């Protein structure tokens, strides 16, 4: 995604009605920065989607959900479809986050179906991939992540329809960040593999996620082929999230 950065906040299972104030603070902050080359989105829990949809309508921030079902509707107690998410004006939906892969046994084939359901509902799936610590130590992180991507992309998707987030599992919520060399190596490998699949793969935003914070954002966002960040913990504090957005702004304007 040349020349633009995308910063997505993943609130995970955090936030009640009071967190609408957090969304408002982020919207106000983003409106004030005038960062025309930085796109910002927040992904609150499902319960906040209608409220966040209302406040986001007044600003330049978009929003998304953290998961969706593969079906558009039906007998799936407790699940939420992509169409339900889209109805509130959402733009994105995360699919295949490592916490869902681990906690709900989600495999890449299922992620591809969820991403397809997202596309069918007019949403942009943010397809998440990443190796575990054991996989990193085994030296196979790159082929493992590339095979996750190959199996998690829906058949017939096009580059303008998707976002990919590389999040090393061992870096999520731990305060440990991949080295810029490792991030660069992985993002280049991902880009190369996408280039062999698509004619215009350079437009696919490749986000890095895993303990991105105000202090390390600028360094990470400056890495080749890093088009943005998927931010967990630091997206729950408006000043920290704004610092990450400002870091992106300082790189691309
Ligand atoms: P973190 O989470 O920034 O708290 O490490 C990132 C994510 O899980 O998307």
Boltz pocket constraint, residues with backbone or C-beta under 6 A from the ligand:
constraints:
  - pocket:
      binder: B
      contacts: [[A, 10], [A, 167], [A, 171], [A, 172], [A, 173], [A, 174], [A, 175], [A, 209], [A, 210], [A, 211], [A, 212], [A, 230], [A, 231], [A, 232], [A, 233], [A, 234]]
      max_distance: 6.0
